[in-house]
């Protein structure tokens, strides 16, 4: 990408990396690391035409939810003012925009997909 003078990198973080969620501290820490890596690497690549951003989704409606306790699911949903979980297609739409030509001046940014959960 540096050699071509153009590129787009989109990392997948999580709202847990911004909030820190009880009982999933390891996951929260790992996703916070993705956010910090995105910000640092974006600064390193900014003048090379390579834009690096990430998305921080809230809980996504997937089959993985079958492995979670109902208590965890309910607590996660209660944090989302829209009152619903994110859909995978909504993440794909955001990533498509970030990786596309319309996103030409944003790098090192965290795009929250939070349904109103993010307050900062």
DSSP file (Angstrom, degrees, kcal/mol; ACC not computed):
  #  RESIDUE AA STRUCTURE BP1 BP2  ACC     N-H-->O    O-->H-N    N-H-->O    O-->H-N    TCO  KAPPA ALPHA  PHI   PSI    X-CA   Y-CA   Z-CA
    1    1 A X     >>       0   0    0      0, 0.0     5,-1.6     0, 0.0     4,-1.4   0.000 360.0 360.0 360.0 -41.8    0.0    0.0    0.0
    2    2 A X  T  45 +     0   0    0      1,-0.2     3,-0.4     2,-0.2     5,-0.1   0.930 360.0  51.8 -62.2 -43.6    2.8    2.4    0.8
    3    3 A X  T  45S+     0   0    0      1,-0.2    -1,-0.2     2,-0.1     0, 0.0   0.871 113.6  43.9 -61.0 -37.7    4.5    1.6   -2.5
    4    4 A X  T  45S-     0   0    0      2,-0.2    -1,-0.2     1,-0.0    -2,-0.2   0.668 106.2-129.8 -80.2 -17.2    1.3    2.3   -4.4
    5    5 A X  T  <5S+     0   0    0     -4,-1.4     2,-0.3    -3,-0.4    -3,-0.2   0.724  78.3  79.1  74.4  21.4    0.6    5.5   -2.3
    6    6 A X      < +     0   0    0     -5,-1.6     2,-0.3    44,-0.0    44,-0.3  -0.961  46.6 130.3-160.1 139.0   -2.9    4.3   -1.6
    7    7 A X  E     -a   50   0A   0     42,-1.6    44,-2.5    -2,-0.3     2,-0.4  -0.924  32.0-142.0-179.6 161.0   -4.7    1.9    0.8
    8    8 A X  E     -a   51   0A   0     -2,-0.3     2,-0.4    42,-0.2    44,-0.2  -0.998  13.4-175.0-135.8 130.4   -7.5    1.5    3.3
    9    9 A X  E     -a   52   0A   0     42,-2.6    44,-2.4    -2,-0.4     2,-0.5  -0.996   2.3-171.8-125.4 130.2   -7.3   -0.6    6.4
   10   10 A X  E     -a   53   0A   0     -2,-0.4     2,-0.3    42,-0.2    44,-0.2  -0.966   6.5-163.9-125.0 115.0  -10.4   -1.1    8.6
   11   11 A X  E     -a   54   0A   0     42,-2.5    44,-2.1    -2,-0.5     2,-0.7  -0.655  17.2-129.7 -93.4 153.0  -10.0   -2.9   12.0
   12   12 A X  E     +a   55   0A   0     -2,-0.3    44,-0.2    42,-0.2    22,-0.1  -0.909  38.6 156.8-107.1 112.4  -12.8   -4.3   14.0
   13   13 A X        -     0   0    0     42,-3.2    44,-0.4    -2,-0.7     2,-0.3   0.096  29.6-126.2-103.9-140.7  -12.9   -3.2   17.6
   14   14 A X    >>  -     0   0    0     17,-0.2     3,-1.1    42,-0.2     4,-0.5  -0.962  23.5-110.5-168.1 154.5  -15.9   -3.1   19.9
   15   15 A X  H >> S+     0   0    0     42,-2.4     4,-2.8    -2,-0.3     3,-1.1   0.808 117.3  68.0 -59.9 -27.8  -17.8   -0.8   22.2
   16   16 A X  H 3> S+     0   0    0     41,-0.4     4,-2.2     1,-0.3    -1,-0.3   0.820  93.1  57.8 -61.4 -30.1  -16.3   -3.0   25.0
   17   17 A X  H <4 S+     0   0    0     -3,-1.1    -1,-0.3     1,-0.2    -2,-0.2   0.701 113.6  38.2 -72.7 -19.4  -12.9   -1.6   24.1
   18   18 A X  H << S+     0   0    0     -3,-1.1    -2,-0.2    -4,-0.5    -1,-0.2   0.797 128.5  30.3 -95.9 -37.2  -14.2    1.9   24.7
   19   19 A X  H  < S-     0   0    0     -4,-2.8    -3,-0.2    -5,-0.1    -2,-0.2   0.809  94.8-130.8 -92.1 -34.5  -16.4    1.2   27.8
   20   20 A X     <  -     0   0    0     -4,-2.2     2,-0.5    -5,-0.3    -3,-0.1   0.734  23.0-138.9  72.2 109.5  -14.7   -1.7   29.5
   21   21 A X    >   -     0   0    0      3,-0.3     3,-1.6    -5,-0.3     7,-0.3  -0.883  14.3-114.8-110.2 128.9  -17.4   -4.3   30.2
   22   22 A X  T 3  S+     0   0    0     -2,-0.5    -2,-0.0     1,-0.2    -1,-0.0  -0.240  97.3  19.0 -59.4 146.5  -17.5   -6.3   33.4
   23   23 A X  T 3  S+     0   0    0      1,-0.1    -1,-0.2     3,-0.0     3,-0.1   0.297 119.0  65.4  73.6  -6.3  -17.0  -10.0   33.2
   24   24 A X    <>  +     0   0    0     -3,-1.6     4,-2.7     1,-0.1    -3,-0.3  -0.275  57.5 140.3-131.5  49.2  -15.3   -9.8   29.8
   25   25 A X  H  > S+     0   0    0      1,-0.2     4,-2.6     2,-0.2     5,-0.2   0.865  70.4  52.9 -63.3 -38.1  -12.2   -7.8   30.9
   26   26 A X  H  > S+     0   0    0      2,-0.2     4,-2.3     1,-0.2    -1,-0.2   0.925 112.0  45.4 -63.2 -43.8   -9.9   -9.7   28.6
   27   27 A X  H  > S+     0   0    0      2,-0.2     4,-2.4     1,-0.2     5,-0.2   0.922 112.9  51.0 -63.1 -45.2  -12.1   -9.0   25.6
   28   28 A X  H  X S+     0   0    0     -4,-2.7     4,-2.0    -7,-0.3    -2,-0.2   0.914 111.3  48.0 -59.3 -43.8  -12.4   -5.4   26.5
   29   29 A X  H  X S+     0   0    0     -4,-2.6     4,-1.9     2,-0.2    -1,-0.2   0.900 110.5  51.2 -65.3 -41.3   -8.7   -5.0   26.9
   30   30 A X  H  X S+     0   0    0     -4,-2.3     4,-1.5     1,-0.2    -2,-0.2   0.915 111.7  46.6 -63.2 -42.4   -8.0   -6.7   23.5
   31   31 A X  H  X S+     0   0    0     -4,-2.4     4,-1.8     2,-0.2   -17,-0.2   0.831 108.3  55.4 -71.5 -31.4  -10.5   -4.4   21.7
   32   32 A X  H  X S+     0   0    0     -4,-2.0     4,-2.4    -5,-0.2    -1,-0.2   0.877 105.9  53.9 -64.5 -36.2   -9.0   -1.3   23.4
   33   33 A X  H  X S+     0   0    0     -4,-1.9     4,-2.8     2,-0.2    -2,-0.2   0.880 104.5  53.5 -63.7 -38.6   -5.7   -2.5   22.0
   34   34 A X  H  X S+     0   0    0     -4,-1.5     4,-2.4     2,-0.2    -1,-0.2   0.906 109.7  48.9 -61.2 -41.4   -7.2   -2.6   18.5
   35   35 A X  H  X S+     0   0    0     -4,-1.8     4,-2.2     2,-0.2    -2,-0.2   0.938 113.2  45.3 -64.5 -47.1   -8.3    1.0   19.0
   36   36 A X  H  X S+     0   0    0     -4,-2.4     4,-2.4     1,-0.2     5,-0.2   0.902 112.8  51.1 -65.3 -40.5   -4.9    2.2   20.2
   37   37 A X  H  X S+     0   0    0     -4,-2.8     4,-3.0     2,-0.2     5,-0.3   0.922 109.2  51.7 -60.6 -44.0   -3.2    0.3   17.4
   38   38 A X  H  X S+     0   0    0     -4,-2.4     4,-2.1     1,-0.2    -2,-0.2   0.931 111.8  45.7 -58.7 -47.4   -5.5    1.9   14.8
   39   39 A X  H  X S+     0   0    0     -4,-2.2     4,-1.3     2,-0.2    -1,-0.2   0.912 116.8  44.0 -64.3 -43.6   -4.8    5.4   16.1
   40   40 A X  H  X S+     0   0    0     -4,-2.4     4,-1.5     2,-0.2     3,-0.2   0.942 115.6  45.7 -69.1 -48.0   -1.0    4.9   16.3
   41   41 A X  H  X S+     0   0    0     -4,-3.0     4,-1.8     1,-0.2    -1,-0.2   0.856 107.2  59.6 -65.5 -34.3   -0.6    3.1   13.0
   42   42 A X  H  X S+     0   0    0     -4,-2.1     4,-1.1    -5,-0.3    -1,-0.2   0.888 104.5  50.3 -61.0 -38.4   -2.8    5.7   11.2
   43   43 A X  H  < S+     0   0    0     -4,-1.3     4,-0.3    -3,-0.2     3,-0.2   0.879 109.5  51.2 -66.6 -37.1   -0.4    8.4   12.3
   44   44 A X  H  < S+     0   0    0     -4,-1.5    -1,-0.2     1,-0.2    -2,-0.2   0.826 119.4  35.4 -67.5 -31.2    2.5    6.4   10.9
   45   45 A X  H ><>S+     0   0    0     -4,-1.8     3,-2.1     1,-0.1     5,-1.3   0.460  86.1 102.7-102.5  -4.2    0.8    5.9    7.5
   46   46 A X  G ><5S+     0   0    0     -4,-1.1     3,-0.7     1,-0.3    -1,-0.1   0.820  85.3  43.4 -55.7 -38.2   -1.0    9.3    7.2
   47   47 A X  G 3 5S+     0   0    0     -4,-0.3    -1,-0.3     1,-0.2    -2,-0.1   0.421 104.1  67.1 -90.5   3.3    1.5   10.8    4.7
   48   48 A X  G < 5S-     0   0    0     -3,-2.1    -1,-0.2     2,-0.2    -2,-0.2   0.364 112.9-108.0-101.3   3.9    1.7    7.6    2.6
   49   49 A X  T < 5S+     0   0    0     -3,-0.7   -42,-1.6    -4,-0.3     2,-0.6   0.584  81.2 126.1  81.6   9.0   -1.9    7.7    1.4
   50   50 A X  E   < -a    7   0A   0     -5,-1.3     2,-0.4   -44,-0.3    -1,-0.2  -0.903  44.5-160.6-105.9 116.7   -2.9    4.7    3.6
   51   51 A X  E     -a    8   0A   0    -44,-2.5   -42,-2.6    -2,-0.6     2,-0.5  -0.818   5.4-169.2 -99.4 134.2   -5.9    5.5    5.8
   52   52 A X  E     +a    9   0A   0     -2,-0.4    56,-3.3   -44,-0.2    57,-0.3  -0.973  18.3 150.3-129.2 117.1   -6.4    3.3    8.8
   53   53 A X  E     -a   10   0A   0    -44,-2.4   -42,-2.5    -2,-0.5     2,-0.3  -0.789  24.4-147.4-133.2 174.4   -9.7    3.4   10.8
   54   54 A X  E     -ab  11 110A   0     55,-2.4    57,-3.0    -2,-0.3     2,-0.4  -0.972   8.9-133.0-143.6 162.8  -11.7    1.0   12.9
   55   55 A X  E     -ab  12 111A   0    -44,-2.1   -42,-3.2    -2,-0.3     2,-0.5  -0.907   8.2-157.5-113.4 146.0  -15.3    0.3   13.8
   56   56 A X  E     - b   0 112A   0     55,-2.6    57,-2.1    -2,-0.4   -42,-0.2  -0.815  19.4-169.0-122.9  88.4  -16.6   -0.2   17.3
   57   57 A X  E     - b   0 113A   0     -2,-0.5   -42,-2.4   -44,-0.4   -41,-0.4  -0.447  16.5-135.3 -77.7 149.6  -19.8   -2.2   17.2
   58   58 A X        -     0   0    0     55,-2.4    -1,-0.1     1,-0.2    57,-0.1  -0.151  66.4 -40.9 -77.0-170.6  -22.2   -2.8   20.0
   59   59 A X        -     0   0    0     17,-0.1    27,-2.2    55,-0.1     2,-0.4  -0.321  66.5-143.0 -61.9 136.6  -23.5   -6.3   20.4
   60   60 A X  B     -c   86   0B   0     25,-0.2     2,-1.1    -3,-0.1    27,-0.2  -0.818  16.8-115.6-105.4 139.3  -24.4   -7.8   17.0
   61   61 A X        +     0   0    0     25,-3.3    27,-0.4    -2,-0.4     2,-0.3  -0.624  63.1 134.4 -74.7 101.0  -27.3  -10.1   16.4
   62   62 A X  S >  S-     0   0    0     -2,-1.1     3,-1.7    25,-0.1     4,-0.2  -0.889  72.9 -96.2-140.5 169.3  -25.6  -13.4   15.4
   63   63 A X  G >  S+     0   0    0     -2,-0.3     3,-2.0     1,-0.3     4,-0.2   0.718 112.6  79.1 -61.1 -19.6  -25.8  -17.1   16.2
   64   64 A X  G >  S+     0   0    0      1,-0.3     3,-2.0     2,-0.2    -1,-0.3   0.767  75.9  74.5 -59.1 -24.5  -23.0  -16.5   18.7
   65   65 A X  G X  S+     0   0    0     -3,-1.7     3,-1.6     1,-0.3    -1,-0.3   0.753  79.7  71.9 -61.7 -22.8  -25.7  -15.1   21.1
   66   66 A X  G <  S+     0   0    0     -3,-2.0    -1,-0.3     1,-0.3    -2,-0.2   0.723  95.2  53.4 -65.0 -19.7  -26.9  -18.7   21.6
   67   67 A X  G <  S+     0   0    0     -3,-2.0    -1,-0.3    -4,-0.2     2,-0.3   0.451  96.8  86.0 -92.3  -2.0  -23.7  -19.2   23.7
   68   68 A X  S <  S-     0   0    0     -3,-1.6     2,-0.1    -4,-0.2    -3,-0.0  -0.663  84.1-106.8-100.2 153.7  -24.3  -16.2   25.9
   69   69 A X     >  -     0   0    0     -2,-0.3     4,-2.2     1,-0.1     5,-0.2  -0.448  25.1-122.5 -72.7 152.0  -26.4  -16.1   29.1
   70   70 A X  H  > S+     0   0    0      1,-0.2     4,-2.8     2,-0.2     5,-0.2   0.852 114.1  58.8 -62.3 -33.2  -29.7  -14.4   28.9
   71   71 A X  H  > S+     0   0    0      2,-0.2     4,-2.3     1,-0.2    -1,-0.2   0.910 106.7  46.2 -62.0 -43.1  -28.5  -12.1   31.7
   72   72 A X  H  > S+     0   0    0      2,-0.2     4,-2.3     1,-0.2    -2,-0.2   0.913 113.5  49.1 -66.0 -42.8  -25.6  -11.0   29.5
   73   73 A X  H  X S+     0   0    0     -4,-2.2     4,-2.4     2,-0.2    -2,-0.2   0.934 113.0  46.6 -61.8 -47.1  -27.8  -10.5   26.5
   74   74 A X  H  X S+     0   0    0     -4,-2.8     4,-2.1     1,-0.2    -2,-0.2   0.900 112.3  49.9 -63.9 -41.3  -30.3   -8.4   28.5
   75   75 A X  H  X S+     0   0    0     -4,-2.3     4,-0.7    -5,-0.2    -1,-0.2   0.891 112.0  48.8 -64.9 -39.0  -27.6   -6.3   30.1
   76   76 A X  H >< S+     0   0    0     -4,-2.3     3,-0.8     1,-0.2     4,-0.3   0.916 111.9  47.8 -66.4 -43.6  -26.1   -5.6   26.7
   77   77 A X  H >< S+     0   0    0     -4,-2.4     3,-1.6     1,-0.2     6,-0.3   0.857 103.6  61.8 -66.2 -35.0  -29.4   -4.6   25.1
   78   78 A X  H 3< S+     0   0    0     -4,-2.1    -1,-0.2     1,-0.3    -2,-0.2   0.735  97.9  58.9 -64.5 -22.0  -30.3   -2.4   28.0
   79   79 A X  T << S+     0   0    0     -3,-0.8     2,-0.7    -4,-0.7    -1,-0.3   0.604  89.7  83.7 -80.2 -12.1  -27.2   -0.2   27.2
   80   80 A X    X   -     0   0    0     -3,-1.6     3,-2.2    -4,-0.3    36,-0.1  -0.825  64.6-158.8-101.3 108.2  -28.4    0.5   23.7
   81   81 A X  T 3  S+     0   0    0     -2,-0.7    35,-0.2     1,-0.3    -1,-0.1   0.782  91.4  63.4 -56.7 -28.5  -30.9    3.4   23.5
   82   82 A X  T 3  S-     0   0    0     33,-1.6    -1,-0.3    32,-0.2     3,-0.1   0.685 104.4-132.5 -71.0 -15.0  -32.3    2.2   20.2
   83   83 A X  S <  S+     0   0    0     -3,-2.2     2,-0.3    -6,-0.3    -2,-0.1   0.700  71.3  81.5  75.8  19.8  -33.5   -0.9   22.0
   84   84 A X  S    S-     0   0    0     31,-0.1    -1,-0.2    -7,-0.1     2,-0.2  -0.956  77.3-103.8-147.6 166.4  -32.1   -3.4   19.5
   85   85 A X        -     0   0    0     -2,-0.3   -25,-0.2     1,-0.1     2,-0.1  -0.561  41.8 -99.0 -89.8 158.6  -28.9   -5.2   18.5
   86   86 A X  B     -c   60   0B   0    -27,-2.2   -25,-3.3    -2,-0.2     2,-0.4  -0.395  33.0-132.0 -70.7 149.5  -26.8   -4.3   15.6
   87   87 A X    >>  -     0   0    0    -27,-0.2     4,-1.2     1,-0.1     3,-1.1  -0.841  15.2-124.3-104.9 145.8  -27.1   -6.3   12.4
   88   88 A X  H 3> S+     0   0    0    -27,-0.4     4,-2.3    -2,-0.4     3,-0.2   0.844 111.1  60.5 -56.1 -36.0  -24.1   -7.6   10.5
   89   89 A X  H 3> S+     0   0    0      1,-0.2     4,-2.3     2,-0.2    -1,-0.3   0.840  99.5  56.3 -62.6 -32.6  -25.2   -5.8    7.3
   90   90 A X  H <> S+     0   0    0     -3,-1.1     4,-1.7     2,-0.2    -1,-0.2   0.871 107.6  47.8 -68.7 -36.1  -25.0   -2.5    9.1
   91   91 A X  H  X S+     0   0    0     -4,-1.2     4,-2.8    -3,-0.2     5,-0.2   0.934 110.5  52.2 -65.8 -45.8  -21.4   -3.2   10.0
   92   92 A X  H  X S+     0   0    0     -4,-2.3     4,-2.4     1,-0.2    -2,-0.2   0.889 107.6  52.4 -58.6 -40.7  -20.7   -4.2    6.3
   93   93 A X  H  X S+     0   0    0     -4,-2.3     4,-1.7     2,-0.2    -1,-0.2   0.909 111.4  45.7 -63.2 -42.2  -22.3   -0.9    5.1
   94   94 A X  H  X S+     0   0    0     -4,-1.7     4,-2.6     2,-0.2    -2,-0.2   0.927 113.0  49.4 -67.0 -44.7  -20.1    1.2    7.4
   95   95 A X  H  X S+     0   0    0     -4,-2.8     4,-2.5     1,-0.2    -2,-0.2   0.895 107.9  55.3 -62.1 -39.6  -16.9   -0.7    6.5
   96   96 A X  H  X S+     0   0    0     -4,-2.4     4,-0.7    -5,-0.2    -1,-0.2   0.913 110.6  45.0 -59.2 -43.0  -17.8   -0.3    2.8
   97   97 A X  H >< S+     0   0    0     -4,-1.7     3,-0.8     2,-0.2     6,-0.6   0.937 112.7  50.0 -66.6 -46.2  -18.0    3.4    3.2
   98   98 A X  H 3< S+     0   0    0     -4,-2.6    -2,-0.2     1,-0.3    -1,-0.2   0.883 115.3  43.6 -60.4 -39.2  -14.8    3.7    5.2
   99   99 A X  H 3< S+     0   0    0     -4,-2.5    -1,-0.3    -5,-0.2    -2,-0.2   0.563 104.1  87.2 -83.3  -8.4  -12.8    1.6    2.7
  100  100 A X  S X< S-     0   0    0     -3,-0.8     3,-0.9    -4,-0.7    -3,-0.1  -0.245  93.5 -97.9 -90.9 177.8  -14.3    3.4   -0.3
  101  101 A X  T 3  S+     0   0    0      1,-0.2    -4,-0.1    -2,-0.1    -1,-0.1   0.711 113.5  68.6 -69.0 -22.2  -13.3    6.6   -2.2
  102  102 A X  T 3  S+     0   0    0      1,-0.2     2,-1.2    -5,-0.1    -1,-0.2   0.801  88.9  68.0 -68.7 -26.9  -15.8    8.8   -0.3
  103  103 A X    <   +     0   0    0     -3,-0.9    -1,-0.2    -6,-0.6   -52,-0.1  -0.743  62.6 136.7 -93.0  90.9  -13.8    8.4    2.9
  104  104 A X        +     0   0    0     -2,-1.2    -1,-0.2     1,-0.1    -2,-0.1   0.487  65.3  36.9-118.9  -5.6  -10.7   10.3    1.8
  105  105 A X  S    S+     0   0    0     -3,-0.2     2,-0.5   -54,-0.0    -2,-0.1   0.293  90.7  94.4-132.4   8.8   -9.6   12.5    4.8
  106  106 A X        +     0   0    0     -8,-0.1     2,-0.3     3,-0.0     3,-0.0  -0.918  41.5 152.5-110.8 123.4  -10.4   10.4    7.9
  107  107 A X        +     0   0    0     -2,-0.5   -54,-0.2   -56,-0.1     3,-0.1  -0.993  59.1  25.4-145.7 147.6   -7.7    8.3    9.4
  108  108 A X  S    S+     0   0    0    -56,-3.3     2,-0.3    -2,-0.3   -55,-0.2   0.719  88.9 137.6  75.1  21.9   -7.1    7.1   13.0
  109  109 A X        -     0   0    0    -57,-0.3   -55,-2.4   -71,-0.1     2,-0.6  -0.722  50.6-141.4-106.3 151.2  -10.8    7.3   13.8
  110  110 A X  E     -b   54   0A   0     -2,-0.3     2,-0.8   -57,-0.2   -55,-0.2  -0.947  14.4-154.1-108.8 113.2  -13.2    5.0   15.6
  111  111 A X  E     -b   55   0A   0    -57,-3.0   -55,-2.6    -2,-0.6     2,-0.3  -0.793  14.8-144.9 -88.8 110.8  -16.6    4.7   14.0
  112  112 A X  E     -b   56   0A   0     -2,-0.8     2,-0.5   -57,-0.2   -55,-0.2  -0.602  18.8-173.4 -78.7 132.0  -19.1    3.8   16.7
  113  113 A X  E     +b   57   0A   0    -57,-2.1   -55,-2.4    -2,-0.3   -98,-0.1  -0.739  40.4 132.9-117.3  77.2  -21.9    1.5   15.7
  114  114 A X    >   -     0   0    0     -2,-0.5     3,-1.4   -57,-0.2   -32,-0.2   0.483  66.8-125.2-116.2  -5.3  -23.6    1.8   19.1
  115  115 A X  T 3  S-     0   0    0      1,-0.3   -33,-1.6    -3,-0.1   -32,-0.2   0.792  87.6 -45.7  61.3  25.7  -27.3    2.6   18.6
  116  116 A X  T 3  S+     0   0    0    -35,-0.2    -1,-0.3   -36,-0.1   -36,-0.0   0.371 113.9 117.2  97.7  -3.3  -26.8    5.6   20.8
  117  117 A X    <   +     0   0    0     -3,-1.4     2,-0.2     2,-0.0    -2,-0.1   0.879  52.9  85.8 -65.5 -39.0  -24.8    3.8   23.5
  118  118 A X        +     0   0    0      1,-0.1    -4,-0.1     2,-0.1  -103,-0.0  -0.435  50.5 178.0 -67.5 133.1  -21.6    5.9   22.9
  119  119 A X              0   0    0     -2,-0.2    -1,-0.1     1,-0.0    -2,-0.0   0.166 360.0 360.0-121.2  16.8  -21.7    9.1   24.9
  120  120 A X              0   0    0      0, 0.0    -2,-0.1     0, 0.0    -1,-0.0   0.312 360.0 360.0-143.7 360.0  -18.3   10.5   24.0
